[in-house]
Amino acid sequence: MTCAVETCFLQTGGGSSYEGIVPLGENLGSFPVLIPQPRKFSSHGIEVPVGRLVLEPASELPDGIQDYLTKLVGLVRGPDAGAPIALRLSVVPIGRESYKLTVAESSVLIEAETSLGALHAVRTLLDLWNAGDGGTLPVVEIEDCPTFETRGVFVESFAGTDRMGLKDWAEFLDRMGQLKLNTVGMSIYGCWDLHHEGERSEYLFTPLADYPGLESPRTVVTWDPGTEREINLRYLPTMFEEDLFGKVARLAAERGIELLPQLGGPGHSTLIPRVIPELSAVDEDGEPTGYGYCVSRPGARDALAKLIDNLTRQHLAPNGINRLHVAGDEYYPIRNMDPDDRKRVVSPYCRCEQCRELTPGQILMEYLLQVGIVLRRHGIGMVHWHDTLVREGVLDTYLERAEALGLDKPTIAWWKYNDPVPEPETARTETWSCPTTGFAPFLFYQDFSPNIETALRRGHSAGASGAFAYGQPEPCYQMNYAFLADLAWNLEGSGGVAGFQQRWARLTCPDDPTAAQHALTSAYTITGCYPLMMYLVEHLLPFFSTAAAGVTTFPDDLIRAFAVAQPPLADVLRQVADTLRDAVAHMPSGRDLRYWPNPVETWKQENTRTADSLELFLDVLAAARRPDLADPAELHRKARTLLKFVASIKPAYAVPAALREHWGFTRSIGPALERLRQSNGVAPAEGWYAWIV
């Protein structure tokens, strides 16, 4: 069986079949909607009643996967009167993740070479069951295999994921596994600039026995929907406090998923160099900067080696981790790092006597090689983001030096979440293409299907072997996850954004897929526009505005900006809100999907959240323009209604972070209006063109 399917055929009559792309506009009623879409599918138009499936023992499967596979098979259970059907596994040499699934009238046969292929087949079987009436399976033959060898998502360590418990991780792994993704990246350490109340954004998910003082307590000033008051949450990341890494690694292995931990640095690292100053970068006076690492002083090199060795002995090796994502990304000087002077630019480049003779690219290479040497002793390879290695012009030199030291060739993950998406260089080493499925659960929902399709098509054309998307677990991104999985598994047959939207509408709204697709397409003109969402709409939340402390005042400067007559930015927000509300109003009811909350309801809720937030901002803008007509009590009533709504639609782990954004705006309404009044207000409302409304 080949994965390079280019032909397409459809047959009707007593049954139906397709290979490759199902053309848009075809009558697809006889084809179950499966995501990812299988490569070859033949249906005979026969439905078989099923009481339950009886899985024959398979000694070839590892115990953990055998148990999970048995659990999945047990989900196919119909009315008691239905007949049990035998499910047999057969090992055949057809490819690591390939499978053949045959559902006959009295038996089910799965042919696969590996346990992972068998898992994929059972997941397809479960999708067929879920697409049916709850009591039958269709008689089908399916032959399937993936386009990309590595298909996965990366989970950032950030506000929201830092409160995920074991149940949340298990649920997320089930969701990704059912989409036939085989890799989940997990950031276990990462740092950013200052936000909100000026606290450092530092996250450490794995405790280290040799460094008991190395931890990242968080303080979140947010809103409590129970008391309807501001609260200060003080906590450690749940994974750190409950030491969950090993348990999550085992859950992933049982599901046939590689867990790929990421260690942020030498950029994105302030906690470790501040707590362990001997390995910190230093300034010209030899003082630790608390940002980035020294790679030259013997004491610093030893300190780095000991840190990596502790991480490996305690967390990586005992849990069967064979690759560490040693980030290496976004390594450059930035401001908003120093709590005492947020305008000051802080550099991660060490200025000791030896390091100052090195370029930034050379410092990065030394860091990666030193980490790689320690990992090699434990048989662990590396993955890196591409950006700094390429920007500094050292990628080829680094790969040559790694090979000379006897290190396994590292995987290079080429990422970009807007245009132009780079075409990865694939000749030298394993390469992945990396779009995003969504930045953060507290930001407004965005449809990243344009970025996903561009990255995967460009990567596949260049010869990339992996599709690995950056993101954070959040049910509102379900469609993005599904689109990523669909293209990563069967890029040739996906039909791209248009084909996927058609099938997604059929899957989620089977009673009226045409209306559903129209609503999706309408909202997509807003949520799928990166410049509109990222550079305009998202800025109504405090997250980005508070990162520019000392430069902007939130929300005063935003209100002034949106008050100008031309360009008519306030009209942009009004049109965004109106388009989203119209799409939500015309979206029909949808069905539940296994492992996920109702995707249509989630989509409606998130688009409503965006529209409500924009309308609240426009109401505040109107109050700033006409303070004599303002009704502060009504503004706060609307704001609190929005806060309660957001609390009701977010998963528990994301609620504090999401409410922090909306509360940050709500509590600033009164003070901002008073400041604006005292500073001569804002520009009045004016018509900008008589013939456009």
Wavefront OBJ file of the C-alpha trace (Angstrom):
o trace
v 0.000 0.000 0.000
v 1.381 3.383 -0.973
v 0.788 6.733 0.695
v 1.351 8.720 -2.483
v -2.253 8.511 -3.674
v -2.919 10.839 -6.568
v -5.862 9.173 -8.294
v -9.485 9.515 -7.345
v -12.462 7.326 -8.098
v -16.035 7.135 -6.918
v -18.436 4.276 -7.421
v -22.087 4.010 -6.536
v -24.694 1.356 -6.729
v -24.817 -1.382 -4.120
v -21.958 0.340 -2.344
v -19.461 3.130 -2.688
v -15.755 3.689 -2.523
v -13.128 6.343 -2.910
v -9.396 6.627 -3.091
v -7.631 9.920 -2.532
v -9.661 13.107 -2.710
v -13.431 13.071 -2.563
v -14.351 15.892 -4.991
v -16.242 18.869 -3.574
v -19.829 18.915 -4.671
v -20.157 15.133 -4.878
v -23.053 13.493 -3.099
v -21.194 12.339 -0.016
v -24.189 10.983 1.823
v -23.047 7.365 1.582
v -19.607 8.113 3.018
v -19.179 8.322 6.793
v -17.288 11.454 7.780
v -14.002 10.341 9.291
v -11.327 12.758 10.490
v -8.601 12.158 9.578
v -9.991 10.989 6.255
v -8.811 7.490 5.317
v -6.813 7.052 2.162
v -8.943 4.263 0.641
v -12.492 3.401 1.627
v -15.007 0.933 0.186
v -18.535 0.588 1.529
v -21.098 -2.025 0.553
v -24.208 -0.239 1.769
v -24.803 -2.847 4.468
v -25.161 -2.114 8.191
v -24.373 -4.902 10.671
v -26.069 -4.942 14.111
v -23.427 -5.099 16.866
v -23.945 -5.882 20.526
v -20.242 -5.744 21.314
v -16.870 -6.586 19.860
v -14.861 -9.490 21.230
v -11.120 -8.823 20.893
v -9.040 -11.920 20.397
v -5.816 -11.864 22.481
v -2.796 -10.508 20.615
v 0.532 -11.504 22.149
v 2.406 -9.181 19.790
v 1.107 -6.032 21.534
v 2.822 -4.443 24.553
v 0.755 -4.807 27.724
v 0.043 -1.088 28.127
v -1.160 -0.655 24.559
v -3.076 -3.948 24.742
v -5.004 -2.622 27.743
v -5.791 0.689 26.077
v -6.774 -0.994 22.813
v -9.126 -3.274 24.762
v -10.635 -0.194 26.401
v -11.267 1.409 22.997
v -12.823 -1.744 21.609
v -15.105 -1.851 24.655
v -16.583 1.495 23.636
v -18.256 -0.224 20.685
v -21.278 -1.547 22.535
v -24.813 -1.601 21.196
v -28.160 -2.785 22.531
v -28.074 -5.992 24.540
v -29.922 -7.786 21.773
v -27.148 -7.159 19.292
v -24.836 -10.018 18.418
v -21.175 -10.051 19.569
v -18.699 -9.826 16.705
v -15.161 -11.178 16.826
v -12.300 -8.728 16.201
v -9.049 -10.337 15.087
v -5.620 -8.741 14.752
v -3.196 -9.964 12.110
v 0.440 -8.867 11.861
v 1.418 -8.127 8.250
v 4.404 -6.143 6.868
v 2.642 -3.046 5.494
v 4.381 -0.143 7.258
v 4.881 1.217 10.769
v 1.556 3.047 11.065
v -0.334 1.545 8.138
v -3.385 -0.597 8.652
v -6.155 -2.404 6.849
v -9.590 -2.610 8.403
v -12.216 -5.025 7.133
v -15.669 -5.051 8.681
v -17.604 -8.068 7.423
v -21.078 -9.215 8.376
v -19.802 -11.606 11.044
v -16.271 -10.469 11.913
v -13.797 -7.593 11.989
v -10.201 -7.991 10.803
v -7.382 -5.558 11.487
v -4.119 -6.014 9.632
v -1.139 -4.006 10.853
v 2.603 -4.325 11.264
v 2.857 -2.608 14.647
v 0.782 -1.914 17.716
v 0.544 1.710 16.604
v -1.026 0.659 13.296
v -3.468 -1.537 15.203
v -4.374 1.400 17.455
v -5.082 3.580 14.435
v -7.335 0.900 12.992
v -9.319 0.590 16.209
v -9.645 4.371 16.368
v -11.064 4.353 12.851
v -13.442 1.584 13.892
v -14.554 3.710 16.830
v -15.095 6.695 14.507
v -17.270 4.505 12.269
v -19.281 3.463 15.304
v -19.673 7.037 16.513
v -20.836 8.116 13.050
v -23.595 5.503 13.066
v -26.844 4.972 14.899
v -25.381 3.472 18.068
v -26.200 -0.115 17.148
v -24.575 -0.952 13.821
v -21.292 -0.869 11.916
v -21.042 -0.505 8.143
v -19.522 -3.308 6.081
v -16.350 -1.630 4.799
v -12.784 -2.144 3.663
v -10.272 0.582 4.540
v -6.586 0.828 3.647
v -4.764 3.661 5.307
v -1.386 5.188 6.093
v -0.121 8.672 7.024
v 1.465 11.393 4.928
v 3.770 12.622 7.702
v 5.709 10.213 9.886
v 5.568 12.536 12.908
v 2.226 14.206 13.622
v 1.791 16.116 16.800
v 1.111 19.162 18.890
v 3.256 21.071 21.322
v 1.816 22.174 24.685
v 3.350 25.378 25.990
v 4.081 25.887 29.688
v 2.022 28.968 30.317
v -0.956 30.487 32.108
v -3.644 27.807 31.882
v -1.544 24.723 31.235
v 0.156 25.354 34.574
v -3.102 24.331 36.300
v -3.773 21.148 34.290
v -4.128 18.057 36.463
v -3.666 14.412 35.550
v -7.289 14.066 34.432
v -6.884 17.054 32.106
v -3.740 15.567 30.577
v -5.404 12.164 30.117
v -8.353 13.799 28.389
v -6.065 15.791 26.121
v -4.040 12.695 25.200
v -7.245 10.790 24.393
v -8.326 13.623 22.105
v -5.007 13.772 20.281
v -4.753 9.999 19.990
v -8.221 9.673 18.492
v -7.060 12.134 15.815
v -4.167 9.744 15.094
v -1.526 12.189 16.291
v 1.502 10.287 17.554
v 3.527 12.995 19.312
v 2.713 15.430 22.100
v 5.326 17.980 23.024
v 5.266 19.315 26.562
v 7.192 22.363 27.675
v 8.555 21.583 31.130
v 10.414 24.878 31.465
v 9.952 28.255 29.812
v 10.045 31.956 30.692
v 8.656 35.112 29.099
v 8.605 38.806 29.800
v 6.601 40.635 32.458
v 2.830 40.897 32.184
v -0.187 42.253 34.011
v 0.954 43.223 37.517
v 4.616 43.103 36.521
v 5.308 39.566 37.702
v 7.792 37.387 35.861
v 6.223 34.820 33.534
v 8.238 31.773 34.574
v 7.094 28.150 34.483
v 8.872 25.024 35.738
v 6.832 21.820 35.506
v 9.376 19.266 36.791
v 10.891 19.456 40.294
v 14.625 18.724 40.420
v 15.910 16.910 43.487
v 19.344 18.547 43.364
v 17.800 22.030 43.248
v 15.095 22.236 45.956
v 14.894 26.018 45.619
v 14.169 25.877 41.904
v 10.429 26.427 41.572
v 8.063 28.869 39.878
v 5.256 30.037 42.171
v 2.597 32.064 40.362
v 0.400 34.928 41.487
v -2.679 35.592 39.373
v -4.892 38.583 40.076
v -8.232 37.480 38.695
v -11.975 37.427 39.376
v -13.899 34.863 41.379
v -17.300 34.106 39.790
v -18.560 32.730 43.115
v -17.964 35.838 45.200
v -17.869 38.234 42.221
v -14.760 39.809 43.683
v -11.115 40.192 42.780
v -8.883 37.472 44.187
v -5.151 36.771 44.295
v -4.317 33.153 43.459
v -0.910 31.933 44.628
v 0.109 28.479 43.486
v 2.766 26.233 41.972
v 2.169 24.554 38.595
v 0.061 21.459 39.205
v 2.450 19.191 37.308
v 5.324 20.409 39.496
v 3.464 20.280 42.803
v 2.028 16.797 42.201
v 5.109 15.541 40.309
v 2.974 14.325 37.396
v 5.517 14.070 34.588
v 6.070 10.326 34.912
v 2.354 9.609 35.113
v 1.645 11.673 32.009
v 4.497 9.915 30.187
v 2.924 6.540 30.980
v -0.497 7.722 29.818
v 1.039 8.860 26.548
v 2.882 5.569 25.997
v -0.310 3.571 26.565
v -1.955 5.596 23.816
v 0.883 5.103 21.349
v 1.992 8.721 21.739
v 5.583 9.877 22.117
v 5.886 12.446 24.882
v 8.465 15.036 23.841
v 9.446 17.326 26.737
v 10.877 20.748 25.941
v 13.492 22.611 27.950
v 13.361 26.319 27.182
v 16.618 28.221 26.772
v 19.024 29.859 26.377
v 16.418 32.474 25.389
v 13.158 32.114 27.294
v 15.169 31.435 30.454
v 15.248 33.725 33.487
v 14.327 31.444 36.391
v 17.235 28.983 36.167
v 20.019 31.556 35.674
v 18.579 33.696 38.481
v 18.332 30.825 40.967
v 21.605 29.183 39.804
v 23.765 32.276 39.160
v 26.929 30.251 38.494
v 25.571 29.254 35.075
v 24.025 32.648 34.249
v 25.252 34.930 31.514
v 27.223 37.831 32.963
v 27.620 41.467 31.956
v 30.861 43.319 31.204
v 31.514 43.664 34.944
v 31.143 39.937 35.509
v 27.772 40.270 37.260
v 25.093 37.626 36.546
v 22.310 39.019 34.363
v 19.717 36.359 35.224
v 18.875 35.890 31.545
v 20.648 33.348 29.334
v 23.741 31.266 30.088
v 27.510 31.432 30.064
v 28.992 28.680 27.889
v 32.704 29.369 28.470
v 33.590 29.554 32.171
v 34.380 26.054 33.552
v 32.096 26.597 36.543
v 29.202 27.569 34.287
v 29.727 24.588 31.998
v 29.819 22.232 34.992
v 26.665 23.788 36.439
v 24.803 23.332 33.143
v 25.950 19.703 32.849
v 24.794 18.944 36.403
v 21.396 20.508 35.749
v 20.814 18.482 32.572
v 22.067 15.317 34.242
v 19.617 15.797 37.133
v 16.725 16.325 34.709
v 17.713 13.237 32.730
v 18.203 10.922 35.717
v 15.063 12.033 37.518
v 12.551 12.469 34.702
v 13.705 11.516 31.212
v 15.498 8.164 31.468
v 13.098 6.540 34.004
v 10.138 7.342 31.770
v 11.556 6.096 28.488
v 12.005 9.557 26.959
v 14.268 9.233 23.915
v 14.283 12.859 22.731
v 14.448 16.196 24.520
v 13.267 19.323 22.763
v 16.142 21.688 23.580
v 14.391 24.816 22.368
v 17.043 27.305 21.222
v 14.389 29.670 19.886
v 13.927 33.441 20.095
v 17.405 34.026 21.480
v 17.895 37.788 21.421
v 17.833 40.874 23.664
v 14.404 42.171 24.701
v 12.926 44.745 27.046
v 10.270 44.236 29.721
v 12.456 41.716 31.548
v 13.675 43.864 34.463
v 10.945 44.500 37.079
v 12.832 47.619 38.217
v 13.124 49.103 34.724
v 10.743 47.560 32.218
v 11.996 49.783 29.399
v 15.565 48.526 29.738
v 16.736 46.078 27.069
v 18.191 42.939 28.675
v 20.514 40.702 26.671
v 20.879 36.928 27.081
v 24.356 37.051 25.517
v 27.128 36.413 28.019
v 29.862 39.061 28.142
v 32.509 37.179 30.078
v 36.031 37.370 28.695
v 35.616 34.212 26.592
v 31.959 34.554 25.530
v 32.364 38.120 24.316
v 34.600 36.769 21.568
v 31.725 34.599 20.313
v 28.810 35.613 18.118
v 25.263 34.955 19.393
v 25.047 32.010 17.000
v 28.278 30.554 18.375
v 27.067 30.931 21.964
v 23.862 29.122 21.025
v 25.804 26.306 19.354
v 27.994 25.849 22.440
v 24.936 25.639 24.662
v 23.183 23.070 22.460
v 26.302 20.944 22.122
v 26.980 20.955 25.860
v 23.411 19.831 26.544
v 23.643 17.217 23.774
v 26.810 15.686 25.206
v 25.092 15.047 28.548
v 21.987 13.638 26.878
v 24.068 11.316 24.675
v 25.308 9.479 27.782
v 21.702 8.428 28.371
v 20.900 7.661 24.729
v 18.648 10.722 24.334
v 18.533 12.788 21.146
v 17.466 16.377 20.568
v 14.927 18.534 18.712
v 15.433 22.282 18.143
v 13.347 25.154 16.812
v 14.938 26.492 13.655
v 14.679 30.261 13.947
v 17.829 31.359 15.781
v 20.089 28.757 14.182
v 18.961 29.978 10.757
v 18.839 33.681 11.566
v 22.394 33.594 12.934
v 23.589 31.553 9.945
v 24.972 28.645 11.980
v 22.625 25.737 11.223
v 24.989 23.897 8.881
v 27.993 24.495 11.142
v 26.032 23.259 14.138
v 24.975 20.052 12.382
v 28.590 19.425 11.352
v 29.871 19.945 14.884
v 27.161 17.718 16.365
v 28.117 14.943 13.951
v 31.830 15.369 14.753
v 31.032 14.933 18.466
v 29.131 11.721 17.777
v 25.720 13.167 18.624
v 22.623 11.860 16.905
v 21.447 14.252 14.226
v 19.000 16.633 15.871
v 15.549 17.209 14.417
v 14.985 20.790 13.263
v 11.441 22.144 13.694
v 10.700 24.990 11.278
v 7.982 27.228 12.659
v 6.047 30.361 11.789
v 2.465 31.202 12.606
v 1.811 33.869 9.986
v 2.897 34.623 6.443
v 5.344 34.092 4.906
v 5.779 30.545 6.169
v 9.356 29.374 5.517
v 10.170 26.416 3.319
v 12.218 24.088 5.514
v 15.665 22.847 4.542
v 15.436 19.066 4.685
v 18.634 17.738 3.113
v 20.789 17.505 6.227
v 18.589 16.106 8.993
v 15.062 15.167 10.051
v 12.808 18.189 9.621
v 9.341 19.165 10.810
v 6.937 21.873 9.652
v 5.305 23.691 12.548
v 2.140 25.821 12.332
v -0.025 26.683 15.336
v -3.400 25.419 16.480
v -3.911 28.377 18.849
v -1.772 30.537 21.083
v -3.398 30.670 24.512
v -6.737 29.742 26.109
v -7.221 33.258 27.455
v -6.975 35.009 24.071
v -9.869 35.214 21.641
v -10.511 32.216 19.390
v -8.736 32.209 16.037
v -9.078 29.856 13.076
v -5.521 28.915 12.120
v -6.403 26.675 9.182
v -4.643 28.990 6.649
v -1.393 28.744 8.600
v -1.802 25.002 9.104
v -2.405 24.279 5.429
v 0.411 26.518 4.198
v 2.949 25.080 6.632
v 2.078 21.458 5.915
v 1.911 21.811 2.138
v 5.159 23.762 2.061
v 6.830 21.277 4.377
v 5.607 18.251 2.455
v 6.789 19.731 -0.829
v 10.248 20.281 0.682
v 10.446 16.757 2.087
v 9.697 17.367 5.775
v 8.830 14.226 7.715
v 6.876 15.855 10.523
v 3.908 18.135 11.170
v 4.156 19.511 14.699
v 1.933 22.397 15.788
v 2.485 24.858 18.623
v -0.449 25.435 20.957
v -2.171 25.018 24.281
v -4.969 22.596 25.206
v -8.322 24.322 24.846
v -11.582 22.800 23.537
v -12.300 25.908 21.445
v -9.341 24.946 19.230
v -10.883 21.560 18.397
v -11.448 22.410 14.742
v -7.823 23.554 14.411
v -6.603 20.304 15.948
v -8.846 18.286 13.657
v -7.696 20.175 10.567
v -4.053 19.649 11.517
v -4.670 15.930 12.014
v -6.605 15.618 8.765
v -3.832 17.168 6.673
v -0.991 15.507 8.559
v -2.524 12.071 8.000
v -3.842 12.457 4.449
v -2.611 15.710 2.929
v -3.253 14.416 -0.583
v -6.912 13.651 0.106
v -7.903 16.363 2.541
v -9.241 18.909 0.064
v -7.611 21.695 2.094
v -9.592 24.313 4.003
v -12.631 24.110 1.712
v -12.805 20.316 1.698
v -12.282 20.090 5.442
v -14.947 22.697 6.240
v -17.440 20.734 4.167
v -16.688 17.486 5.975
v -16.514 19.178 9.400
v -19.978 20.642 8.829
v -21.319 17.185 7.933
v -19.654 15.632 10.982
v -20.752 18.189 13.549
v -24.131 19.266 12.095
v -25.470 16.230 10.211
v -29.032 17.596 10.194
v -28.119 20.769 8.274
v -24.521 20.698 7.046
v -25.137 23.322 4.354
v -26.181 25.951 6.892
v -23.333 24.923 9.163
v -20.753 25.271 6.410
v -22.090 28.711 5.517
v -21.827 29.838 9.149
v -18.282 28.487 9.386
v -17.290 30.269 6.178
v -18.807 33.543 7.349
v -17.033 33.518 10.721
v -13.836 32.389 9.020
v -13.598 35.765 7.251
v -12.935 37.179 10.729
v -11.353 34.457 12.843
v -9.177 33.205 9.966
v -7.678 36.659 9.307
v -4.420 36.757 11.281
v -3.695 40.500 10.850
v -7.182 41.462 11.987
v -7.251 39.181 15.008
v -3.643 39.364 16.188
v -2.817 43.004 15.510
v -6.180 44.543 16.378
v -8.813 42.446 18.150
v -6.535 40.610 20.598
v -5.192 43.943 21.865
v -8.471 44.678 23.599
v -7.297 42.211 26.268
v -4.622 43.351 28.738
v -2.146 40.592 27.873
v -0.352 42.390 25.041
v -0.910 45.925 26.309
v 0.609 45.204 29.720
v 3.711 43.813 28.019
v 4.454 47.345 26.849
v 4.525 48.840 30.347
v 5.852 52.374 30.438
v 5.045 52.794 26.756
v 1.271 52.450 26.741
v -1.477 52.941 29.302
v -4.236 50.337 29.230
v -6.959 50.841 28.162
v -6.691 54.637 27.723
v -4.417 54.500 24.691
v -6.616 51.903 23.018
v -9.734 54.003 23.541
v -7.979 57.035 22.043
v -6.756 55.004 19.070
v -10.162 53.528 18.271
v -11.797 56.943 18.561
v -10.113 58.362 15.453
v -12.348 58.960 12.448
v -9.955 57.559 9.838
v -9.110 54.816 9.531
v -12.452 53.925 11.127
v -11.136 51.417 13.655
v -14.265 51.481 15.789
v -16.266 50.468 12.710
v -13.859 47.573 12.241
v -14.740 46.301 15.710
v -18.440 46.813 15.089
v -18.293 44.848 11.834
v -16.311 42.050 13.479
v -18.902 41.756 16.244
v -21.825 41.880 13.789
v -20.326 39.262 11.467
v -19.622 36.874 14.338
v -23.088 37.340 15.819
v -24.703 36.718 12.447
v -22.672 33.537 11.942
v -23.585 32.280 15.410
v -27.271 33.053 14.840
v -27.340 30.992 11.648
v -25.297 28.041 12.899
v -27.638 25.082 13.497
v -27.415 22.808 16.514
v -24.647 20.241 16.480
v -23.863 16.822 17.863
v -21.439 15.685 20.523
v -18.140 14.090 19.541
v -16.323 11.536 21.642
v -13.805 13.041 24.103
v -14.837 16.623 23.261
v -17.560 18.978 24.435
v -20.095 19.747 21.736
v -17.925 21.433 19.086
v -20.705 23.564 17.629
v -21.733 24.916 21.019
v -18.096 25.603 21.888
v -17.653 27.445 18.581
v -20.772 29.518 19.230
v -19.668 30.353 22.766
v -16.192 31.488 21.781
v -17.423 33.679 18.944
v -20.048 35.131 21.273
v -17.326 35.860 23.830
v -15.407 37.829 21.198
v -18.487 39.734 20.033
v -19.576 40.560 23.602
v -16.082 41.797 24.451
v -15.926 44.069 21.417
v -19.359 45.505 22.121
v -18.394 46.229 25.726
v -15.298 48.056 24.514
v -17.393 50.078 22.047
v -19.795 50.985 24.866
v -16.854 52.253 26.909
v -15.641 54.217 23.887
v -19.088 55.818 23.581
v -18.978 56.713 27.272
v -15.567 58.316 26.819
v -16.927 60.398 23.949
v -20.033 61.511 25.832
v -19.378 61.301 29.590
v -22.567 63.299 30.207
v -24.593 60.392 28.792
v -22.513 57.580 30.301
v -24.114 55.016 32.608
v -21.263 53.471 34.642
v -23.596 51.064 36.418
v -24.816 49.644 33.113
v -21.244 49.259 31.832
v -20.274 47.290 34.922
v -23.416 45.167 34.685
v -22.491 44.187 31.122
v -18.898 43.561 32.141
v -19.875 41.257 35.001
v -22.310 39.378 32.778
v -19.423 38.789 30.400
v -17.171 37.627 33.243
v -19.757 35.065 34.348
v -20.223 33.863 30.774
v -16.469 33.362 30.278
v -16.248 31.439 33.555
v -19.023 29.116 32.340
v -17.447 28.191 28.983
v -13.798 27.610 29.848
v -12.248 24.413 31.241
v -11.501 24.784 34.954
v -7.735 24.981 34.466
v -8.114 27.933 32.063
v -10.725 29.925 33.991
v -8.393 32.048 36.194
v -6.193 33.073 33.259
v -9.163 33.869 31.022
v -10.955 35.859 33.702
v -7.759 37.777 34.470
v -7.946 39.272 30.972
v -11.573 40.331 31.220
v -11.276 41.497 34.816
v -8.225 43.548 33.870
v -10.416 45.514 31.476
v -13.481 45.611 33.726
v -11.734 47.068 36.754
v -10.074 49.719 34.579
v -13.299 51.104 33.056
v -14.067 53.681 35.745
v -10.485 54.915 36.292
v -9.833 55.086 32.538
v -12.964 57.129 31.857
v -12.000 59.550 34.613
v -8.442 59.928 33.310
v -9.726 60.529 29.802
v -12.248 63.086 31.036
v -9.525 64.999 32.842
v -7.304 64.965 29.746
v -9.856 66.496 27.358
v -11.517 63.234 26.367
v -11.284 61.529 22.990
v -12.229 62.359 19.421
v -15.990 62.603 18.832
v -17.859 60.216 16.581
v -17.754 61.309 12.951
v -18.972 59.861 9.690
v -16.070 58.988 7.442
v -17.885 58.317 4.167
v -21.537 58.928 3.423
v -22.064 55.942 1.139
v -20.615 53.172 3.301
v -22.296 52.140 6.524
l 1 2 3 4 5 6 7 8 9 10 11 12 13 14 15 16 17 18 19 20 21 22 23 24 25 26 27 28 29 30 31 32 33 34 35 36 37 38 39 40 41 42 43 44 45 46 47 48 49 50 51 52 53 54 55 56 57 58 59 60 61 62 63 64 65 66 67 68 69 70 71 72 73 74 75 76 77 78 79 80 81 82 83 84 85 86 87 88 89 90 91 92 93 94 95 96 97 98 99 100 101 102 103 104 105 106 107 108 109 110 111 112 113 114 115 116 117 118 119 120 121 122 123 124 125 126 127 128 129 130 131 132 133 134 135 136 137 138 139 140 141 142 143 144 145 146 147 148 149 150 151 152 153 154 155 156 157 158 159 160 161 162 163 164 165 166 167 168 169 170 171 172 173 174 175 176 177 178 179 180 181 182 183 184 185 186 187 188 189 190 191 192 193 194 195 196 197 198 199 200 201 202 203 204 205 206 207 208 209 210 211 212 213 214 215 216 217 218 219 220 221 222 223 224 225 226 227 228 229 230 231 232 233 234 235 236 237 238 239 240 241 242 243 244 245 246 247 248 249 250 251 252 253 254 255 256 257 258 259 260 261 262 263 264 265 266 267 268 269 270 271 272 273 274 275 276 277 278 279 280 281 282 283 284 285 286 287 288 289 290 291 292 293 294 295 296 297 298 299 300 301 302 303 304 305 306 307 308 309 310 311 312 313 314 315 316 317 318 319 320 321 322 323 324 325 326 327 328 329 330 331 332 333 334 335 336 337 338 339 340 341 342 343 344 345 346 347 348 349 350 351 352 353 354 355 356 357 358 359 360 361 362 363 364 365 366 367 368 369 370 371 372 373 374 375 376 377 378 379 380 381 382 383 384 385 386 387 388 389 390 391 392 393 394 395 396 397 398 399 400 401 402 403 404 405 406 407 408 409 410 411 412 413 414 415 416 417 418 419 420 421 422 423 424 425 426 427 428 429 430 431 432 433 434 435 436 437 438 439 440 441 442 443 444 445 446 447 448 449 450 451 452 453 454 455 456 457 458 459 460 461 462 463 464 465 466 467 468 469 470 471 472 473 474 475 476 477 478 479 480 481 482 483 484 485 486 487 488 489 490 491 492 493 494 495 496 497 498 499 500 501 502 503 504 505 506 507 508 509 510 511 512 513 514 515 516 517 518 519 520 521 522 523 524 525 526 527 528 529 530 531 532 533 534 535 536 537 538 539 540 541 542 543 544 545 546 547 548 549 550 551 552 553 554 555 556 557 558 559 560 561 562 563 564 565 566 567 568 569 570 571 572 573 574 575 576 577 578 579 580 581 582 583 584 585 586 587 588 589 590 591 592 593 594 595 596 597 598 599 600 601 602 603 604 605 606 607 608 609 610 611 612 613 614 615 616 617 618 619 620 621 622 623 624 625 626 627 628 629 630 631 632 633 634 635 636 637 638 639 640 641 642 643 644 645 646 647 648 649 650 651 652 653 654 655 656 657 658 659 660 661 662 663 664 665 666 667 668 669 670 671 672 673 674 675 676 677 678 679 680 681 682 683 684 685 686 687 688 689 690 691 692 693
